[in-house]
């Protein structure tokens, strides 16, 4: 079993601890937060030793791994420090805000034989796994187009820390909160992105900066794509894949922290519509446990370092395109 420390016990850090409470693969034994008084009750209820020093965790031989749930701008320094200390690393998304930082982080991890986990749990959602399975089986034929609108207003509420709404730390609206999940899933299906055009807008005063980000993609394969994230509308999630032999649509009814079923609708050349319902599952734990099992040598992790880097390249290109209002090569 991997003994881990969760770094950052805010809203999502607490979600991760809760999701891992019954894990037989990862034992969260420690927590780190700059505001110990605010998290002491949570730590006590979950049997965590708490500290306000990241360095203390890195020097603790009883801790095998760190789970970083910290502001994006801290990731590079924290990942490199953990790698040098020999700690296995799970890093919340986005891994970094630019490819230069991501390359340095991955190089440090590869040098020290660290397997990097990444917080893109959407790849583990049952409906999206089924959609990916259909693609891998060739059911869609030639991939033509992939698109998604994933929007919600969680970040207008008190659960969201202020840094998540800071354009310097979270550029292009909810790109770093929602969009990077989608671009990761897109590339897992359609492969690398060749170029993109992004647009942002500020429509609602319920969010302090741009509350819309919309992106058009052209993949290296020639397939096209589209993504939209809105930060000020009630929850909505739809992902579609279109091929010349059929199409598929996945619908989620709530965010990952609320257990509700999802549906998957398909239409192949026989023209019949088929809808499947998938019960919710603990996808956060599934991602973390697959990472931990790969660290323990029990399996491969489904995210490659090339994909981790490319998703940062896509993020950086979206931010640049939205700022300059031009198409950008990735």
Secondary structure, 3 states (H helix, E strand, C coil): CEEEEEECCCHHHHHHHHHCCCCCCEEEEEEECCCHHHHHHHHHHCCCEEECCHHHHHCCCCCCEEEECCCHHHHHHHHHHHHHCCCEEEECCCCCCCHHHHHHHHHHHHHCCCCEEECCHHHHCHHHHHHHHHHHCCCCCCEEEEEEEEECCHHHCCCCCHHHHCCCCCCCCCHHHHHHHHHHHHHHHHCCEEEEEEEEECCCCCCCCCCEEEEEEEECCCCEEEEEEECCCCCEEEEEEEECCEEEEEEECCCCCCCCCEEEEEEECCCCEEEEEECCCCHHHHHHHHHHHHHCCCCCCCCCHHHHHHHHHHHHHHHHHHHHCCCEEC
